């Protein structure tokens, strides 16, 4: 998420593909405040449509809270060490690979 002069990001261990995390983000996390709450949970094990059902390492497993912060998206990606999908919430929309995430993209992934 673009935040001020930089970016904030978190890692999600499971189901990063479009037809799961992409669909959940597109259908359930469009409000900027809700996205901030999601990122505020830190790294996730499993993303769910509801924040209270999402499994967060810190809140639900007692691990350290980790939210990656950096001046560029690339710097946050490097901290996370992603090897899959990178979703970015910017200007009120979710993006993947520099494109606005759409329902059609998710449907094509199924």
N, C-alpha and C positions, 0 to 999 in steps of 0.2 A: 504494500500500500504506500503510495506517495504520501508523505507526511512532512509538511513544512519544507525544509531544504533537503530532505533525504527520503529514505525508504525504510519501512519496517516489514519484516517478514518472519514467517514461521514455517517449520517443516511439518508435514503430515506423513506418517509412516505408511498407512494403508490406502489403497484404492485411489491413487492420484489421477487415474484416467478420466477422460471427459464424461463417460457415461455414469460415473459415480460422483467424484468430487466436483467435477465441472457442473454436472446437473444440480447437485445440492447447492453449490455457490450461486448459480444462476437463478434458481427457484426460491432460495431461502435467505440469501445474504446480499440484498441489494441496498439496504439502508446503511449509510456510512457509519452510524453509531453502532449498529449490530456488527459490522465488519471490524470496527475498532475493538468491540468486546471479544470477538473471535480471536483476533490477533493478540489481545491482552491475555488470553489463556496460555500463550506460549506454544511450544511444540505439541503436536497432537499425535495420538495413536490412531484414532478413527474420527473422521468428520461425520456428523449427523445433521439432519435438518434443524434440530433444536440445539441451542447452546448447552442446555443442561443434560442432554443425552450424548454430546460429543465427549470423547475420552481425551483428556489433556494430561500430559505427563506430570505437570506440577500439581494441579488441582486434584486429580483423581489417583495419582500414583505416588504422590509425596516427593517427586523429584524436583530438582532445581527449575525455577521459572526461567525459560530462555526465549527471548524475543530478539531476533537479529536486527541490527540497525546499521545503516551505512549511507554514505553520500550518494551512491548510485545503486541502481537495481542490480548491476553486475556484482558489486561488492557484497550485497546481501546474499545473492545466489552463491557466491564463493564461500561465505561463512556457513551457509546451510549445507553446501556440498551436494546440491541437488543432482539427481541423475535421471530426471523424468520430467514431469509436468511442472511448469511455473505459471501460476495464476497471479495476475496483478490487478488490483482494484484501483482504478484511476479515473477521475472525472465521472464518478457515479456508475462506472461500468466495469465488468470483469473482462480482462484481456488474457490471451494466451498466445505465445509466440508473436507478439506485436499486433495481433488482430483482436477485435472485439469478439468476445465469446458469444455465440448464438445457439439457439435451440437446434438449428440445422446442423451445426458442427457436432453437437452431442448426438443427434440422431444418426449421423454418418458413422460415429464411433461404435454404435451398437451392432 
